[in-house]
Amino acid sequence: AYRRGDAGKRAVTRPVTRVGSLGFDLGGTDGDKLRPEAEAQGLVEDAASVLFATECLRGPVAQAYLGLLTQIALKASPTRLFTAYGAFFRAQSTTGAASFSDHVIDEIITGANNPLAELCALGGRPPTAIELNAAKADLDLLQNLCVSETTVLRWCEKLAANATPRRKQPASWILAAETLGGGGERSKESDDNSSTDDEWKPATLAQPIAAPARPSARTLLREQVANAWAWSDSLPALMTHWTNVGTGEVGARSVLRWTGLKTGFKGAWVGEELGSDAYLGRYGEDDDDYVVQSIVGAGTAWMAVEADFKSRPSTEKARAAILAELTKEKPAHVLLHGPPGVGKRFAMRSAIGETFGAGVRCVQMHRGDLRSLAEILCEIAKHPRVKFVLFLEMPLCLTPYAEFHNELVGAMDG
């Protein structure tokens, strides 16, 4: 089409196309545009970018998950792909968590080896802007990383279908895989404004750490993080948790044992990482004795009360004297001895257990641990707001130069 210009020149006009409607492809179909390998590669890079919360990705479940994403990113063969998926399936099913996302959030709540979490538990100064920004970035990266188990399964199925030769899993396998992560339906009671604007205040060194959080408290915090639009919005609530109960095993257990210089303290009644006892105390009901014992320690003596000693007046008297000493601001060493079977251990554990509600942590020691006493005390010094009781159970010999005599005397002399 042409038109005559004002100066008598011919000007070119472009044809106009009428548009009836606009459409947007949001990628909601299972067409060829889906590229699982690119998505998985992005998630692996997100994991590599974590700054503070790296401990969340070092456990067996997270490592299995990252291994599966790596195989997807490499467009691995169906054999490698489903071997990696099986490893993730087995690891995730042992945690007790409803989904991988819940497991990661719980690792965040635990705060092990997280500099910001340790600063909150230590008290004394507020975090810097760098520390806060790093923690927020980590939370958002971990949120991106926690793709639903259903999505990961679909990626595996698509890659297997496009492989040469093609591979299609049996219907029973698909059914089993689809149940993974299916139990993590969020509580509908949690509102959309789950993030908190409450001002966080650092603790002073005079403020003691509280007792470990019960499963119900961890569940509420886990849901608050999971239901936040961005996980970084829940950072004040996480910082408050770390400030109140501490981090790592010290923040999660009342009775601890020394496992070595590299691994530090571990819950006294906690199994291996993939054992049935590994995650007890995180999920369950508050009145579940099995869960409570996993927080406190094996055996009922830790939770025995005064009424349990009515038939043993002498043991009851010893327990009262031990408890009176432990509740002092600066308690002295307590040495309890007597013939076998009179209830020494029962009285001591019961008295120590009485203080757990006030946040006291007990390090259960055997005589071989005396040789590691310096390392144990160095580890304790990292938690200045926690009151520790070192509980040594050993056949006692006060004869000079007897085995462990010098170590024991040195320990009691300070």
C-alpha positions as a printed Julia matrix, in Angstrom:
414×3 Matrix{Float64}:
  0.0     0.0     0.0
  1.23    3.46   -0.8
  0.29    6.96    0.25
  1.26   10.42   -1.03
  3.54   12.37    1.35
  3.22   16.05    2.15
  6.13   16.86   -0.16
  4.68   14.95   -3.01
  6.92   11.95   -2.46
  5.66    8.46   -2.29
  6.11    6.84    1.14
  5.93    3.14    1.85
  3.4     1.98    4.42
  3.61   -1.45    6.04
  0.54   -3.67    6.08
 -1.18   -4.02    9.46
 -2.21   -7.45   10.71
 -5.18   -7.65   13.0
 -4.66   -9.82   16.1
 -7.63  -11.67   17.48
 -6.02  -12.97   20.68
 -2.73  -13.54   22.51
 -1.54  -16.88   23.86
  1.22  -17.84   26.28
  2.94  -21.24   26.45
  3.54  -21.81   30.17
  5.18  -25.19   29.64
  2.44  -27.08   31.44
  2.38  -29.98   28.99
  4.57  -33.04   28.64
  5.62  -32.11   25.13
  9.07  -32.12   23.62
  9.86  -28.71   25.14
 10.48  -30.26   28.54
 14.24  -30.67   29.08
 14.83  -32.54   32.35
 18.6   -32.5    31.88
 18.69  -28.69   31.78
 16.44  -28.37   34.82
 18.5   -30.89   36.79
 21.77  -29.18   35.85
 20.38  -25.9    37.19
 19.49  -27.58   40.49
 22.96  -29.09   40.83
 24.41  -25.61   40.32
 22.03  -24.25   42.98
 23.35  -26.85   45.41
 26.94  -25.88   44.62
 26.08  -22.22   45.33
 25.0   -22.72   48.97
 27.13  -20.57   51.27
 26.34  -21.35   54.92
 23.88  -24.26   55.04
 26.15  -26.79   53.32
 25.58  -29.34   56.1
 22.01  -29.73   54.86
 23.38  -31.33   51.69
 26.04  -33.6    53.21
 23.79  -36.29   54.65
 23.04  -39.56   52.85
 19.58  -38.46   51.68
 20.76  -35.2    50.12
 23.77  -36.89   48.55
 21.52  -39.53   47.0
 19.22  -36.77   45.69
 22.13  -34.84   44.17
 23.46  -38.06   42.67
 20.11  -38.64   40.99
 20.02  -35.06   39.66
 23.54  -35.51   38.29
 22.47  -38.64   36.39
 19.46  -36.76   34.98
 21.69  -33.84   33.94
 24.04  -36.26   32.15
 21.09  -37.94   30.36
 22.35  -41.23   31.75
 21.23  -44.62   30.58
 18.05  -46.07   32.14
 20.21  -48.49   34.17
 22.21  -45.7    35.81
 19.15  -43.5    36.09
 16.97  -45.96   37.99
 19.89  -47.18   40.1
 20.33  -43.6    41.29
 16.58  -43.24   41.81
 16.54  -46.42   43.89
 19.34  -45.09   46.11
 17.38  -41.88   46.69
 14.16  -43.79   47.33
 15.79  -45.99   50.0
 17.54  -43.09   51.72
 14.46  -40.86   51.78
 12.15  -43.61   53.06
 14.33  -44.09   56.19
 14.1   -40.49   57.41
 10.5   -40.51   58.63
  9.97  -37.21   56.8
  6.91  -36.89   54.58
  8.99  -35.52   51.7
 12.53  -34.55   50.76
 11.53  -30.93   51.23
 10.52  -31.65   54.85
 13.83  -33.42   55.42
 15.83  -30.43   54.12
 13.8   -28.0    56.22
 14.46  -30.12   59.29
 18.2   -30.05   58.56
 17.91  -26.26   58.3
 16.16  -26.17   61.68
 18.92  -28.31   63.21
 21.45  -25.72   62.04
 24.52  -27.95   62.27
 27.74  -26.18   61.18
 25.73  -23.17   60.02
 27.7   -20.02   60.99
 24.58  -17.91   61.48
 22.84  -20.6    63.54
 25.94  -21.03   65.71
 26.15  -17.25   66.17
 22.52  -17.16   67.34
 23.14  -20.01   69.78
 26.36  -18.41   71.01
 24.78  -15.03   71.74
 26.62  -11.83   72.47
 26.35   -9.91   69.18
 23.86   -9.43   66.36
 24.66  -10.86   62.91
 26.17   -8.68   60.23
 24.43   -7.82   56.98
 26.74  -10.24   55.15
 25.71  -13.11   57.43
 22.0   -12.34   57.07
 22.2   -12.0    53.28
 24.12  -15.27   52.97
 21.53  -17.1    55.09
 18.64  -15.69   53.06
 20.34  -16.66   49.81
 20.85  -20.2    51.1
 17.2   -20.57   52.06
 16.03  -19.51   48.61
 18.57  -21.79   46.9
 17.46  -24.76   49.0
 13.83  -23.95   48.26
 14.6   -24.06   44.51
 16.47  -27.33   45.0
 13.53  -29.13   46.63
 11.64  -30.14   43.51
  8.76  -32.47   44.26
  9.37  -36.19   44.08
  6.64  -36.45   41.42
  8.48  -34.03   39.15
 11.77  -35.89   39.52
  9.98  -39.15   38.74
  8.51  -37.67   35.55
 11.97  -36.51   34.49
 13.3   -40.06   34.9
 10.39  -41.52   32.95
 10.85  -39.06   30.09
 14.59  -39.69   29.77
 14.04  -43.45   29.87
 11.34  -43.2    27.2
 13.67  -41.24   24.9
 16.65  -43.56   25.44
 17.83  -46.16   22.93
 16.6   -48.77   23.6
 13.57  -47.3    25.3
 12.73  -48.28   28.87
  9.33  -48.2    30.56
  9.05  -49.11   34.23
  6.38  -51.59   35.4
  3.13  -50.12   36.68
  3.84  -51.45   40.19
  7.21  -49.62   40.23
  5.55  -46.37   39.15
  2.93  -46.79   41.87
  5.61  -47.26   44.55
  7.62  -44.28   43.29
  4.56  -42.03   43.22
  4.01  -42.6    46.94
  7.39  -41.05   47.78
  6.72  -37.55   49.03
  2.99  -38.11   48.84
  2.55  -37.97   52.61
  3.77  -34.42   52.89
  0.46  -32.64   52.48
  0.69  -29.33   54.26
 -1.52  -28.35   57.11
 -4.39  -26.3    55.78
 -4.44  -24.36   59.04
 -1.17  -22.6    58.18
 -2.01  -19.2    56.75
 -0.45  -17.61   53.68
  1.36  -15.11   55.87
  3.5   -17.76   57.51
  6.6   -15.6    57.48
  7.18  -13.53   60.56
  8.22   -9.93   60.92
  8.94  -10.35   64.62
 12.13   -8.64   65.59
 14.89  -11.05   66.49
 17.12  -10.17   69.39
 20.49  -11.77   70.14
 20.79  -13.63   73.42
 23.24  -12.59   76.08
 25.75  -15.05   77.48
 23.76  -15.03   80.72
 20.66  -16.44   78.97
 20.82  -20.27   79.12
 19.9   -22.53   76.24
 16.48  -24.18   76.62
 15.66  -27.88   76.47
 15.55  -29.51   73.0
 12.4   -28.79   71.01
  9.75  -31.5    71.06
  8.39  -32.92   67.77
  5.31  -30.67   67.85
  7.45  -27.52   68.01
  9.66  -28.72   65.18
  6.57  -29.55   63.11
  5.14  -26.05   63.53
  8.44  -24.45   62.53
  8.87  -26.84   59.62
  5.39  -25.94   58.32
  6.09  -22.24   58.77
  9.17  -22.52   56.56
  7.5   -24.79   54.0
  4.43  -22.58   53.63
  6.36  -19.33   53.27
  6.28  -17.83   49.78
 10.07  -17.63   50.01
 11.9   -19.67   52.61
 14.1   -16.66   53.36
 11.01  -14.94   54.8
 11.11  -17.42   57.69
 14.71  -16.56   58.69
 13.66  -14.64   61.86
 11.74  -17.69   63.11
 14.74  -19.95   62.41
 17.09  -17.56   64.19
 14.79  -17.52   67.2
 14.82  -21.33   67.27
 18.62  -21.48   67.08
 18.88  -18.85   69.8
 16.53  -20.73   72.13
 17.66  -24.36   71.81
 21.06  -24.28   70.09
 22.28  -26.16   67.03
 23.33  -29.64   65.94
 23.17  -32.59   68.31
 23.57  -30.32   71.35
 20.42  -28.5    70.28
 18.5   -31.71   69.6
 19.47  -34.08   72.47
 19.7   -33.93   76.26
 22.04  -36.92   76.68
 25.16  -36.95   74.52
 28.18  -39.16   74.05
 31.64  -38.34   72.74
 32.36  -39.88   69.34
 35.74  -38.39   68.52
 37.46  -35.16   67.59
 36.05  -35.05   64.05
 32.47  -36.04   64.81
 32.07  -34.47   68.28
 28.93  -35.13   70.32
 26.13  -37.41   69.22
 22.84  -38.36   70.83
 23.35  -41.21   73.29
 20.54  -43.28   71.81
 20.83  -42.48   68.13
 21.6   -45.15   65.56
 23.73  -44.92   62.46
 22.77  -42.36   59.82
 20.64  -44.81   57.9
 19.51  -46.78   60.94
 16.0   -46.82   62.32
 16.94  -44.54   65.23
 18.72  -41.85   63.22
 15.83  -39.38   62.94
 13.91  -40.08   66.13
 12.93  -36.97   68.03
 12.21  -35.0    64.86
  8.92  -36.61   63.86
  6.23  -38.09   66.07
  4.0   -37.18   68.97
  5.09  -35.42   72.15
  3.72  -38.22   74.34
  5.42  -41.01   72.37
  7.77  -42.64   74.91
 10.0   -44.02   72.17
 10.5   -40.55   70.69
 10.96  -38.9    74.08
 13.59  -41.45   75.04
 15.44  -40.7    71.81
 15.65  -37.04   72.84
 16.6   -37.75   76.43
 18.54  -41.02   76.2
 18.01  -44.73   76.55
 16.35  -46.12   79.65
 13.7   -44.84   82.02
 16.1   -43.78   84.8
 16.61  -40.37   83.19
 12.89  -39.67   83.59
 12.41  -41.24   87.03
 10.76  -38.98   89.62
 10.89  -38.81   93.39
  7.94  -41.18   93.77
  9.97  -43.96   92.16
 12.33  -44.02   95.16
  9.85  -44.56   98.01
 11.01  -48.15   98.44
 14.67  -47.07   98.63
 15.02  -44.36  101.3
 18.82  -44.24  101.11
 18.79  -43.91   97.33
 16.11  -41.22   97.56
 18.29  -39.28   99.99
 21.29  -39.56   97.65
 19.19  -38.39   94.72
 17.98  -35.34   96.66
 21.55  -34.42   97.63
 22.79  -34.76   94.02
 19.91  -32.67   92.7
 20.57  -29.95   95.3
 24.17  -29.75   94.13
 23.33  -29.71   90.44
 20.89  -26.83   90.81
 23.51  -24.55   92.34
 24.91  -21.78   90.19
 28.4   -23.29   90.48
 28.0   -26.93   91.45
 30.91  -28.99   92.74
 31.99  -32.46   91.64
 29.78  -35.26   92.93
 31.3   -38.65   93.72
 28.79  -41.43   94.31
 30.0   -44.83   95.45
 28.56  -47.91   97.1
 28.15  -51.67   96.73
 26.58  -53.13   93.58
 22.81  -53.03   93.25
 22.01  -50.22   95.71
 20.8   -47.87   92.93
 23.77  -45.56   92.35
 23.28  -45.23   88.61
 19.49  -44.95   88.92
 19.78  -42.14   91.48
 22.39  -40.24   89.5
 20.54  -40.45   86.2
 17.26  -39.47   87.79
 18.83  -36.41   89.45
 20.48  -35.32   86.21
 17.26  -35.96   84.27
 15.42  -33.63   86.63
 17.51  -30.74   85.25
 16.82  -31.44   81.56
 13.75  -29.21   81.61
 16.03  -26.28   82.44
 18.17  -26.97   79.37
 20.99  -28.97   80.99
 22.86  -31.35   78.67
 24.55  -34.5    79.97
 27.68  -35.96   78.39
 27.75  -39.66   79.2
 31.36  -40.8    79.57
 33.17  -44.08   80.08
 36.58  -44.34   81.62
 38.3   -44.49   78.22
 36.88  -41.03   77.5
 39.08  -39.58   80.25
 41.95  -39.65   77.79
 39.89  -37.37   75.53
 38.85  -35.04   78.33
 40.76  -32.07   76.88
 39.0   -32.44   73.52
 35.61  -32.86   75.23
 36.12  -29.66   77.22
 37.15  -27.8    74.04
 33.92  -28.92   72.39
 31.91  -27.85   75.44
 33.58  -24.43   75.32
 31.94  -23.87   71.92
 28.55  -23.74   73.7
 29.01  -21.14   76.46
 25.25  -20.75   77.07
 24.76  -24.48   77.7
 25.16  -26.02   81.14
 26.81  -29.42   80.82
 27.06  -32.31   83.26
 29.87  -34.81   82.64
 28.57  -38.15   83.87
 31.34  -40.72   84.3
 30.4   -44.34   84.94
 33.35  -46.55   85.8
 34.61  -49.03   88.38
 36.44  -46.74   90.77
 39.84  -47.37   92.32
 41.33  -44.63   94.49
 44.67  -46.35   94.89
 47.46  -44.06   93.6
 48.9   -45.09   90.22
 45.97  -47.41   89.52
 44.6   -47.37   85.98
 42.84  -44.06   85.23
 43.47  -42.84   88.8
 45.61  -39.92   87.67
 43.18  -38.99   84.88
 40.25  -39.02   87.3
 42.04  -36.98   89.95
 43.2   -34.53   87.3
 39.66  -34.15   85.99
 38.21  -33.49   89.44
 41.01  -31.06   90.29
 40.28  -29.11   87.15
